[in-house]
C-alpha cells in the first residue's frame, strides 16, 4: 500500500503535524475566565494551612498552622491553632481579629484599603470574582487546568506602598499556595490542603 502524500512530502507532513499541535493546544486552552467560572461553582470549603512568615530582622521564618473555611459569597475564616490560638473572621465588610488572650478587634475593610486588598485577593479568588480582583490588582495568569498560577500586582497606590505582589497557585478549583510579597522585603507563604468531607 503506497504511503499517503503527506508522508512522502516532508513539508506537507510538517504542516500536518503543525495543524495537529495547534488543534491540541487550542483544545487544551485554559484561561483566567475558565478558572474563575470553575471557582465560582464551589460554594463552601474547608482546608488546613501551614504558613511561613519571612521577616527581615529574624534568622528563621515564623511558622503557624491551622484551618481555613469559606462560604460564598463573602465569609472567610482563618483559625490558627499553632503555635497559639488566633482567629480571623471576615463577613462582608467586617473583619474580626481574635488574638491570643486578648479581646476581639473589629475592623471595617473600607477604613483599611491595604488590608482590604489583601483579604480580597483571597476572597475574590475563592469566589471566582474576577471583577473584584481587578478592582485592586492587575492579573497575570499562566498555566493549565491541572497547574495554574496568578500573579496579582496592586493598582491602588495605598496598596502598592505595602504589597509588591500576591501569587496564588493551584490545580483545578483548589488553591494550593498563596504568597504575599511586601515592598519592604518581608514575605508570607501559605501552603493549603483541602479537607475532603465524607
C-alpha positions, 0 to 999 in steps of 0.5 A: 500500500503506497504511503499517503502524500503527506508522508512522502512530502516532508513539508506537507507532513510538517504542516500536518503535524503543525495543524495537529499541535495547534488543534491540541493546544487550542483544545487544551486552552485554559484561561483566567475566565475558565478558572474563575467560572470553575471557582465560582461553582464551589460554594463552601470549603474547608482546608488546613494551612501551614504558613511561613512568615519571612521577616527581615530582622529574624534568622528563621521564618515564623511558622503557624498552622491551622484551618481555613473555611469559606462560604460564598459569597463573602465569609472567610475564616482563618483559625490558627491553632499553632503555635497559639490560638488566633482567629480571623473572621471576615463577613462582608465588610467586617473583619474580626481579629481574635488574638491570643488572650486578648479581646476581639478587634473589629475592623471595617475593610473600607477604613483599611484599603491595604488590608482590604486588598489583601483579604480580597485577593483571597476572597475574590479568588475563592469566589471566582470574582474576577471583577473584584480582583481587578478592582485592586490588582492587575492579573497575570495568569499562566498555566493549565487546568491541572497547574495554574498560577496568578500573579496579582500586582496592586493598582491602588497606590495605598496598596502598592506602598505595602504589597509588591505582589500576591501569587496564588497557585493551584490545580483545578478549583483548589488553591494550593499556595498563596504568597504575599510579597511586601515592598519592604522585603518581608514575605508570607507563604501559605501552603493549603490542603483541602479537607475532603468531607465524607 
